[in-house]
Amino acid sequence: MPVDENLNTRVRDALAAHAGISEKRMMGGQCFFLNGNMLCGARRHKDGVGRFMFRVGKANESMALKDPMAKEVIHGTRKLGGFVHVEEGDCDDPALRRWVKLCLEHAAALPAKD
């Protein structure tokens, strides 16, 4: 599955003002990290739909899923607690910045990883 650079650029732009950001290719797309803790990811799925995956944390998951555009993340057959995904068409730039802010808040509360 090729990495979707348009989606990645949108995430990079939303994270541009933040230090400690890194990237790694995993889970079929590109994932973004703050001090070694996963924040979010982006990929274009086999069905052609681009999706953002946001690590909001288990404490914020139920609140995040109240957004009608957010869905649970199922990876294989397993639900990933603390993660939601939003399709690219449902995530304009202001919405992306709001989701990224929630991810940053969650990751900033975690101890840094190497």
C-alpha positions, 0 to 999 in steps of 0.5 A: 500500500503506497503512502499517501503524501497528500494526507501526510503533508496535511498532518505535517502542516498541522504538526509544524509548530511542535518540537519532538515530532518524528515519523515512521512507516507502519500500520500500512501508512505513515505514523507520527509521534511526539517524543516517541509516543504515537499521535496519529497516522494517515493512509489510503486504504484499498477501497481508495478512501484516505483516513486519518487515525488519531490516538486520543487515549482511552480516557478521551475515546468515548468523547471523541466517538460522539463526533459523528465523523469519528469511527472506532479503529479496527486493525485486523480483527482487533479494536484499538482502544484509545484510537479513532479514525476519520475519513479525509473528506470529513476532516477539513484543515480546522478539524484536523488541527482540533484532532491533532491538538487532542492527540498532542494533549494525550501524548504530552501526558505520557513519558517520553520513549526512545 
